[in-house]
Amino acid sequence: MPRVVVDVMLKPEILDPQGQAVAAALPRLGFDGIVRVRQGKRFELTVDGEVTDDRIAEVRRAAETLLANPVIEDFTVRVEP
């Protein structure tokens, strides 16, 4: 069955305290060279049948309504092979 992935990230202008906490912890754990971390969400939706333009539009509506807060978050929708 096909899978559609929705990745949700905070908009660049929104403060990301969890990402900042991870960025601060990485050097203490021996991971150097990482200067910025942004935390996000990934949703994998397994769909029944073919992934059509209408199905993608339906997933976009679900992302706008439930999966993401469009005021503070951006999202992308993609089909996984």
Contacts in CASP RR format, 6 or more apart in sequence:
PFRMAT RR
TARGET T0000
AUTHOR 0000-0000-0000
METHOD contacts of the structure
MODEL  1
MPRVVVDVMLKPEILDPQGQAVAAALPRLGFDGIVRVRQGKRFELTVDGE
VTDDRIAEVRRAAETLLANPVIEDFTVRVEP
1 46 0 8 1.000
1 47 0 8 1.000
1 48 0 8 1.000
1 49 0 8 1.000
2 46 0 8 1.000
2 47 0 8 1.000
2 49 0 8 1.000
2 50 0 8 1.000
2 51 0 8 1.000
2 79 0 8 1.000
2 80 0 8 1.000
3 44 0 8 1.000
3 45 0 8 1.000
3 46 0 8 1.000
3 47 0 8 1.000
3 79 0 8 1.000
3 80 0 8 1.000
4 44 0 8 1.000
4 45 0 8 1.000
4 47 0 8 1.000
4 51 0 8 1.000
4 55 0 8 1.000
4 56 0 8 1.000
4 59 0 8 1.000
4 77 0 8 1.000
4 78 0 8 1.000
4 79 0 8 1.000
4 80 0 8 1.000
5 42 0 8 1.000
5 43 0 8 1.000
5 44 0 8 1.000
5 45 0 8 1.000
5 77 0 8 1.000
5 78 0 8 1.000
5 79 0 8 1.000
5 80 0 8 1.000
6 42 0 8 1.000
6 43 0 8 1.000
6 45 0 8 1.000
6 59 0 8 1.000
6 62 0 8 1.000
6 63 0 8 1.000
6 67 0 8 1.000
6 68 0 8 1.000
6 75 0 8 1.000
6 76 0 8 1.000
6 77 0 8 1.000
7 40 0 8 1.000
7 41 0 8 1.000
7 42 0 8 1.000
7 43 0 8 1.000
7 75 0 8 1.000
7 76 0 8 1.000
7 78 0 8 1.000
8 40 0 8 1.000
8 41 0 8 1.000
8 42 0 8 1.000
8 43 0 8 1.000
8 63 0 8 1.000
8 67 0 8 1.000
8 68 0 8 1.000
8 73 0 8 1.000
8 74 0 8 1.000
8 75 0 8 1.000
9 38 0 8 1.000
9 40 0 8 1.000
9 41 0 8 1.000
9 73 0 8 1.000
9 74 0 8 1.000
9 75 0 8 1.000
10 16 0 8 1.000
10 38 0 8 1.000
10 39 0 8 1.000
10 40 0 8 1.000
10 72 0 8 1.000
10 73 0 8 1.000
10 74 0 8 1.000
11 72 0 8 1.000
11 73 0 8 1.000
11 74 0 8 1.000
14 72 0 8 1.000
14 73 0 8 1.000
16 37 0 8 1.000
16 38 0 8 1.000
16 39 0 8 1.000
18 39 0 8 1.000
19 37 0 8 1.000
19 38 0 8 1.000
19 39 0 8 1.000
20 37 0 8 1.000
22 37 0 8 1.000
22 39 0 8 1.000
23 34 0 8 1.000
23 35 0 8 1.000
23 36 0 8 1.000
23 37 0 8 1.000
26 32 0 8 1.000
26 34 0 8 1.000
26 37 0 8 1.000
27 33 0 8 1.000
27 34 0 8 1.000
41 67 0 8 1.000
41 68 0 8 1.000
43 63 0 8 1.000
43 67 0 8 1.000
44 80 0 8 1.000
45 59 0 8 1.000
45 62 0 8 1.000
47 55 0 8 1.000
47 59 0 8 1.000
51 79 0 8 1.000
56 77 0 8 1.000
56 79 0 8 1.000
59 77 0 8 1.000
60 77 0 8 1.000
63 75 0 8 1.000
63 77 0 8 1.000
64 70 0 8 1.000
64 75 0 8 1.000
67 75 0 8 1.000
68 74 0 8 1.000
68 75 0 8 1.000
END
